[in-house]
């Protein structure tokens, strides 16, 4: 995979570059600000971008706005946001770009395993969607109405669905049976008036579409 990295913290930027190289990917450019990210993508046309949210010059939401601009220019570009923050407004817009395909939003301090991060990037580059459950929870907090019908357990399951987890993975995370997970999912989709979706990726997209609504 050909990747451009945008991260203002130089040690983290170089660490990410070394990590991706170790897993066989090619880092075409490593930059420290949003304008340089846009320029690097225009020059190198990578398969994927890994970007922080808050970068120079204003340290607010430059990286996320640059990611949105890049998705408008290059709809097939995979984008993985790696940040300490959930910028709710632009996060929702980013998840909406390209129909939600090839998008990820992970929180730095919640990644507990190097391979987990690399696998997430691989899934995004293949057109998948990977969203940290905490991002989902904060998007959930913006919604009213039918979400109030969900039990606390159903909200946990909903967040894990949006992360792209399969039923078996959700069951392991929550220490319940797969049958219990399937029952929760059926209840969630019924309460939110979402069409059933057996395919994992379509299931993620259906949930994210609801959260963006």
Secondary structure as UniProt FT lines:
FT   STRAND          2..6
FT   HELIX           10..22
FT   TURN            23..24
FT   STRAND          26..31
FT   HELIX           34..44
FT   STRAND          48..51
FT   TURN            57..59
FT   HELIX           62..73
FT   TURN            75..76
FT   STRAND          78..83
FT   HELIX           88..96
FT   HELIX           97..100
FT   TURN            101..102
FT   STRAND          103..107
FT   HELIX           108..110
FT   HELIX           114..125
FT   TURN            126..127
FT   STRAND          129..131
FT   HELIX           133..140
FT   TURN            141..142
FT   HELIX           145..149
FT   HELIX           152..162
FT   TURN            163..164
FT   HELIX           167..174
FT   HELIX           178..191
FT   TURN            192..193
FT   HELIX           200..212
//
